[in-house]
Amino acid sequence: MTLDKAPVGSKVRVVNISDSPIKHRLLGIGIIPNSIIEVVHSSPMGDPRVYRIFNKLISLRHSEASNIEVELLDDYIPLSHAPDGEYIITSFLGGFNFKKKMFSFGLQIGSKLTVKNGEVFHNNNKIFLGQGMKKKILLRRA
């Protein structure tokens, strides 16, 4: 996966930087193999996006981020990208009303979820969440 495809809110590890005219610029701002990058924010039109690396915020266009090969870390997986397994909710990316809605489903930070074939279960009850909601729920493996 390349950095431009990483979901907002996730943390990724840099695997490789492809040879391109901006490779030295990327290395100069601290994007080196095995470094950890957090996808912080996406602009309303999706390009550019803001990333955090070594506690500094940088902005990259999709054309620049597509040169960086990354892998998702298991510590911060958006529910929309979670493979089958058991997880614990670590944070919500939504505002007050989103958190209120999640609480009405019985979901809060620290709650355990099970993902089976793309379906979400909490306390053995199936929860119906849209892809937009799933993108705003960050998990770690239980």
N, C-alpha and C positions, 0 to 999 in steps of 0.2 A: 504494500500500500504506500502511496505517496502522501506527504504532509497535507496537501490540499484536499485529500479525501478523508482525513481524520475528522471525526465528529467534534463539534464544539463541546468543551468541558472535559475532553479526554486528555490523558497523558500518554505520550508516545516516546519511544527510544529511537534515536537516529541510527539507522543501519548503514546507510551509504549516501554519499552525495555524488550525483552523476557529473561527469565532465561537461561543463558549460561555461559560457563567458562570465557567469556570476559566482562560480565555485569559490574563488578566493575571497569574494565579498562575504559569502555565507560563512566561510571558515573564520574570517576576521571578526564577525559579530558573535562568534561563539558556537555556531552550529557545527559540531564535530561529531564523528561517530561515537556512539554510546552515550551521548548527552541526552538529557530528558527535556522534552518540550511539552508545555501545556497549551492546548488550544483554548484561548480565553474568550474571544469574541469574533463574530462575523458581521461585516457591515450589512445594511439592509438589502443590498443587491448581491451580497455574497463575496464580493471582491473589492478591497483586500480583506485579510483577516489579521487578528492580533494574536500573537503568541508570547508566552513567557518562557524565557530560557535564562538560567542562572540569575533569577530574580530581577530580570529586566524585561520590559515589554518591547516587542518589535512588531512591525507591520510588514507583511509580505503579500505580494500579489499571487494569484493562482499560478501564473507562469513561472514565478520564482520558487514557490513551494512545491511545484511538481517535480523539481530536480532533487528533492530530498526523499529518500526511501526510508520509511519508518515502520515500526511494529507497535501495536497497542499494548500498553501495560495492563496487567490484570488488576492493578490497584484501583483504577478509575475507568470503568467500562460503562458507557451509556447503555441503558436497558435495551435500546434499539439495536445494539450490536452484540449483545450478550449471547454466547452459545448456550446450549443446554447445560444446566447445573444449578447449584444453590449459591445464592448471593446475599449480601447484606447491603442495605442502602447506606451510602456514605454522605450524599448531599443531594439537594434539589437545586436546579438552575432557574426555576421559575420564581415569580414574585409571591406576594402575600396570598392572592386568590388561588394560585396554583397550589401552594402549600396547604391551604385550607381544603381544597378539593382532594388532595392526596390524603389528608387526615381523615376526610369523610370515608375514604376507602379503607382506612385503618393502616395507612402507610405513613411511616415517619422514619427519621434517621435512626438506624439500628435495626429496623424491621428486616426479617428474613424473607426472601422471595425464592421461588423455584421457577426456572424456565424450562419448559418441555415443548419441543416442536414449535417454538415461537410464541407459545401461550404462557401467560404469567399467572402464578398461583401464590397466594398468601394464606397461611394457615389452612392449606388444602382447599381453598376456595378460589375459583378462577376469577381473575380481575380483567375487565375489558378496558384496555388502554389503547388509544390511537398512537400512531408513530410519532406525532408531535409531542405527546406527553412522554413517551418512552425516551425521547432524546434528552429530556430534561431531568431524568433520574439517573444519577451516577451510582455505580455498584462496585463492590469488591467481592472476590470469591470468599465463601464462608469456610 
